[in-house]
Amino acid sequence: MKTLQVELGERSYPIYIGSGLLKRSELLTKHIKSRQVLVVTNETIAPLYLETILQHLPEYIVETVILPDGEQYKTLDKVSRIFDKLLAGKFSRNATLIALGGGVIGDMGGFAAACYQRGIAFLQIPTTLLAQVDSSVGGKTGVNHPLGKNMIGAFYQPQCVIADADVLDTLDDRQLSAGLAEVIKYGLIRDAEFFEWLENNIGALLARDKNALATAIERSCLNKAEIVAADETETGVRATLNLGHTFGHAIETGVGYGEYLHGEAVAIGTCQAADLSRRLGWLTDADVERIITLFKNTKLPVNPPEQLGSERFLDLMAVDKKNVDGQIRLILLKQIGLATLPTDVNSELLALTLNTYGRK
């Protein structure tokens, strides 16, 4: 096991990375605040790992909430089921919530923990690659709205993150590839050496080589921990983590939550951001080709959905947390390994990207 620390003063917390971690009860129990524990998971993960977690908690008063699986269920209505259980069980403000699942469960569980009695402790046990390398780290929690993704939420840090690489054995190939989209992001925004490593090792990652996956998870979490420690509430450098996300969120909202996995939409959005960066004179044709090729080799889509036209794209991109005074602001690339902070974009060049990149 390796332990990374997210340095946030009194709210600092560890990220545990390794194999067989779900079998180690002490990793859980030393972060639980009182005897009251609520485990939030989904219908896919519950049959696989819920019993393992419950076996570690025989001396605790434990309740469970099992939610439906999918981005389309990341709503205020479904979060209310968590509040219902907390209230019916008379959970106090010393209770602990355990989020056992992928990014949707982590976001919803963390949001419920942030809101209930103005904040109770919660633990992240991410069960997808995307959640292990991205959404479980950094304290972003929230839910979607029909008009915009993740527009309702809070910054709220967990007590710890337990990233057990063994759970990836039950992850389907599509979800694995989607998680790798966020891994690639770290190479693009701040770690060119890692990007090159990914180019050389993408086959091993897709084949689920444990050493390769452990390296990718650790390097990704290290990058994210450093960024979050420097800018917890996204007033500066943390915004670079949203490379491709403004385009990607527009895709998810525009075609319906769940049609594209988050990582799939981010892969397309990152290719669009790379295309726009080239039009601005920052990336070369060869740079853009490297980026698109790596996403293709990761078995991810790289072209936007045909049904989403440029005008609709612009409407959806206007609903984004980075925008200021109605102006679309994007994370783009100065070079592979160096992202820019939110940038006001030439509207004509943006229109060219939306109208031509990946369009037949």
N, C-alpha and C positions, 0 to 999 in steps of 0.2 A: 504494500500500500504506500502511496505517496500522498502527502498532505500539502496543499497550497493554502495560503492565507489571503483572504480579502481584507485589506487593511483599511478599516473605517473607524479607528479609535475604539470607543467603548462598544461599538456595534460590529467589530471585526468578527469574522467567522471562518471556519475551515472548510475546504473542499477536499473530501476524501476520494481518491481515485485508485482503483485496483480491481482485483478479481476476488469473488467470494465475500464481498463486503456485507451483503444482505444477511449472511449467517453470523455476523458479529454483533451481538446484542448491545455491547457496550457503546458502539458508535451511536446507537439510537438513545439509549437510556441516559447517557451523561448530558444530553441536550434537552431532556424533557423536564418541564418546570414543576409539574405537580402530578397527582394521580389521575387527573382527567385528560384523556387523549381521544382525539377524533382523527380517524384515518379516512382520507378522501381519495378515492381511486375511480376507475371506470370499468365498464363491463368486460373489456378485453384483458386488462391487467389483473383484475380481482382473482380470476381462477388460477393465474400463474404465480402470483407473489404475495397476495394478501395474507394467506395463512402463515407464510414465513415471517411476516412482520408481526402478526398477532401472537405467534409463539414466543416472541421476545418480551411480551408485555403481560405476563400472567398476574402481576401484582398491581396492575393499573385498571382503572375504570375506563373501558374502551368502547367507543361507538364507531360505526362505519357509515360512510355515504358512498354509494356506488352509482356513478353518473353514466349516462350514455357516452359512447366514444365518438369523438369527431369535432372538428372546428366549428361546425354548424351549431353545436350545443354550447358554445362558449358565450353564454348569454346571462343577463341579469336574472332571468326566470330560473335557470338551472342553479345559479349561485344561491338563490333563495332556499333551495333544498338543503344547502349546507347550514344556512342560518336557522332553518327550521329544526335541524337536528341539534345544533348548539343550544338553542333556546329550550327545546323540549327536554333536553338532558340537563338543564340548569348548569351549563358549563360556566365556570368563573373566568375572570380575566387572567388567572394563573394557568389556565388550560393550555394544552399544546395541540396544534393541528399538524398532521403528517400528510404531505402531498405525495402520493405514490402514483406516478404515471408520467406521461409525456408533457409537452409544453402547455397543452390546454389545461390539464389538471393542475400543473404547477401554477399557472397564471390565475386560475379560478380559486384554488385553495389559498394562495397567497393573498389574493384580493379579499377573500372572506376573512382571513386572519387579520388583515389590516383594518377591516371595518368593525369586526365584532368587538364590542365593548372598547372601541377605539384602539384595538390592537392586542392580539394574543400571540404567543410564540408559535412559530411553525418551522418545520423541517422539510427540506426538499429531497426526495428520492426519485430522481429522473430515470425513466425507463426507456427513453429513445435517445439516439445519438444526438439529435438536434437539441433536446433538452439538456443533455449532459454537457454539451460544449457551449451552450448559449443561454437558453431561456431560464434555466434554474439558477444561474449565477448573475447577481447584480441587482436583484430586488425589484425588477419591473413586474408588476402584477396587473391584472385587469380582465376586461371582457370586451367583446365586440358589440357593435351596434349596426343595424342595417345600413346606416349611412357612412360608417367608417370603422376600420379595424383598430382595436386597442385604444379607442378614444375615451374610454371610461376606465380609470384605474388609479393606482397609487404606487409610489416607490416605497417598498417595505422589504427589509432584508430578512433572510431566514437565519436560523440558529446554526445551521450547517447544511452542506450539500453532500450526499452520499452517492457517488457515481460508480456503480458496480458494472464493470465491462461485461460480466457474464450475462447480464440481462439482454444484451444485444444479440445473444444466440437465438432469442425468440422474436427478434425484430424482422419484419419482412423486408425484402430487397428494396422495395420502393421507399419505405421509410428510412432505410439505411442511406440510400442515395440522397434523400431529402436532407438528412442531417449533415451530410458531407458538403452541402451547399454553404452552410454556415461555417464549416471548417475552412473552406476555400476563402471565405470572406476575410478571415484573419490574415492570411497570406497577402491578400490584395491590399488591405488598408494599412498594414504596418510591419509585415514580416516577409519580405521578398525571398529570403532563404527558405522559409517554410513553404511558400508557394512552389518553389522549385522542387522541394522534397515531395510535395503532393503530386507534382507532375510525374515524378519517378516512382511513386509508390501507390498510385491510385488503384492499380490492379490488386495489390496486397490488401488494401483497405476494403475493396469490394468483395474479396475472398474471405474477409473477416479474420485476417491474420491478427492474432491477439497482440503481438508486439507492435505491429503497425498501428492498430487501433489505440493502444495505450499511449503511444507517442503522439498521435493526433489529438486525443482527448486532453492530455497533459499540456501540450503546446497551446491548444486553443484556450483552455481554462487559464493558463498563465497570462496569455495576452489579455483576456477579458478581465481578469482580476486586477491587472495593472491599470487598465483603462478605468474601471469602476472606482478604484482607490483614488485616482486622480480627479474624477468628475462623476460623483455619485448620481446627481440629478440631471445630467445631460444638459449642462449649460455651455459645454465646450467640446473637448475631444471625444467624449462618449458618443456624440452624434455620429461619428464616423462608423460606429457599429451598424448604422442604418444604410450602409451602402446597398443599393438595389432595392431597398425596402419601400421607398415611396412608389416606384413603379410596381413592385410586387404586391403591396397592399391594395393598389388600384385593381390589379388582376383578381385578387381574392374577393374583393368586394363586388367588382363588376360582373364576374361570372357566377358568383354565389360561393359562400364559405363552404369549403370541403371539396369543391371540384378540383382544385389544385391543392396539394400539400403546401404548407408554408415554404419549405425549402425549394420546392419546384418553382413557385412564384418568385422567390428571391433570386433563383438562378437566372430566370428570364430577365428580371429587373436589373440584375448586375450586368448582364450582357448589353442591355439598353443603356445603362450608365456608362459602360465602356465605349459604346458607339458614340455617345454624346461627348465623352472626354476626348475621343479622337477628333471629332468635329471642332472642338475648341483648341486643337493643336497640342494637347498634352500627351496622348498616347499615340504610338505609331500603329500602322496597319498590322505589323508583326505582333505587337503587344495584344491587340484586340483578338487576333487569331489564336494566340496562346490561351487567352481567357476562355474564349468560346470552345476551343478544343478540349480544355480540361473539363468544362461542364459537360460536354458531349461524352467524354470518356467516363464520366461519373454516372452516365445514363440519366441525365437530367434534360428537361426541355430547355431550349435556348431562344425560341421564337414566341412572340406574344400571341394570345388567342385571336383567331380571325374575327370573331364576333365583337371584339372590343376595339372600336374605332378610335381615332386620335382625339376627337372632341369629347367622347365619353371618358377616355383616359385623363384628359386635362381636368374635367369636372371632378373626377375621383381623386386625382392628385392634389386638388385644391383643399381636400380635407386631410391634412397631415399635420402632425404636431410640430414639425420643424418650420412650417410656413410662418411668415411674419406679414401682417397687414395685407393678407390676401395674396401675397407673392409666393410662388412655388420656389422652395429652396431645396437643393439636392446635394447629396454626398457624391462627389465624383473623384476621379483618380488623376493625380499629376503624373504618376508612373506606377508600375506594379510594385506594391509595397509602400505606397505613400498616397493617402487619401486627403482630400481637402475638406475643411469644415463646411457647413451648409452654405451653398453658393447660389446667389441670384443668377438665373440662367437666361441666356439670350433666347427669347421666345421663338425666334425663327429657327434657330438650330434645334431647339427642343422639338418643334413641329416636324422638322426633317427626320429626326430620330423616330418619332411616333408614327410618321407616315410611311417611312421606308424601311427601317430596320426589321428584318424578318418577315416583311410583307411580300407576297407573291406579285 
